[in-house]
Amino acid sequence: MTNICVLSGEKKKHLKEKTDAGFQMEKEKLYAVQETVLLVNTAELYFNYGRYLMISASRPFSQPMNLQGIWNENMFSEVSSRYKLNASTQMNYWCAESCNLSECHMPLFDLIERMRENGRETAKDMYNCGGFMCHNSTDIWGDTAPQDEKVTSTLWPMGAAWLCLHIFEHYEYTLDIEFLNEHFDAM
């Protein structure tokens, strides 16, 4: 025998509202979980994409990464494909050591070495100082003189100092004393 429950109009309405509210709450919880999963997946995707870009654009015996990367097709590209030392070059290499991509850091260290002789001349001629320095940008030849049209960033003389932080960071992660001895004079 089947039991049939007959509800009055008022009770039906109350039960429907309660059920709809419950479904709405569960639906909102599900959406929140899906959104969280999406955010986590998106963050992971961007993280892995950043690693891929570093691996593909900065290998030993190649040039360091710049804003355009190795894929620049223009003869006259944005900022002449120079290395912007006060922002983008630093950011390109932030994850080199923490992502266990130390070998991808090597082209940047090679660039620092190429900059040293020009940087000594620039420090002496422009600031009557010892050591070496670079303004806000350099190129594959290690040019250290002021460049660009924006005076406030062009005359920023901290490019070499900022880059040298990467030398010590590499040492902190690898504890490679031979590497530190090789590059200590740059710091």
Disulfide bonds with the S-S distance in Angstrom:
none
